[in-house]
Amino acid sequence: MKEARTARLRDILARSPEVTIDDQTTAAHLVVSTIEMVVHHLLAGPEPIEPERLETQLIEMLSRYRTASHDAPGSSPGPPLS
């Protein structure tokens, strides 16, 4: 099931002209995994977030990720973490 969602998202990313992500396969895996983990953690946690607020913020976060300019300040990966 997760593989099907990832494949579907990869196809959507590949067809979307506004997407600026070079590695769409990895991006699809990251987005699907992020959504699963964040939703589970924030809705089932001790202080759950309202589903509508969580949805709004996830959409905003992921929309910015998929359309970010490679030339934008702060868009470079920076030094490796040790």
N, C-alpha and C positions, 0 to 999 in steps of 0.2 A: 504494500500500500504506500509506504513512504517512497519507494522507488518510482511508483507511478506519479505521485505528486511532484517529485523532483524532476522527472522527465517532462511532465506537462509544463512546469515552470520554466525549465530550460528552453522549451519550444516557444513559450511566450516571450522570454527575454530575447531570443534570437530574432523574432519577428517585430519587436518593438523598436522603432527608429530612435526613440529618445534614450534608450539604454546605452550607457557609456562603458559598461563592464566588458573587459577583454575576455576573461575566462568565465564564460557563462555557465559551464558545467559545474565548476566549483562554487560559483555564486548561487546557483540553484540549490546545491547541497547546504550551503551556509544559511540561506534564507529559510528553507524548510526546517532545518534543525533549530535555528534561532526561534522561529515561531513556536515550534513544539515545546521547547524548553521554557521560554519566557511565559507562554500562556499557562503551562502547567504550574510553574513556580509562583506566578503572581495571582492566579485565580484560586489555587489550592493552599496558598500560604496562610500564615496566621493573621495577616492584615490584607485580605484580598482587595484588588482594585476592581472597580465597577467595569463590567465587560465592555460597555460602550466607550469608556475613557481609554481602556487598554487598546481596543481596536483602532481608535483614532490615532493614538500615539504610535502604534506599530506601523500603521499605514504611512504616517509621516516619516518615520525613521527609515523604513525600507524604500520608500519613494526617493528619498534623498540619496540613499546608497546607490540605487540603480541608475540615477541620472546625474550623479556628481561629475563635475568637470575635472578632468585630469590636471588642468592648469590652475585650479582653485588653490588659494593658500591653505596649507595644511593637508593637501591631498597626497603628498608624497608619503611613503611608508615610514620615513624617518629611520633613526638608528635601530639596529636589532636590540630586542630586549634580552637582558642576560639573566 
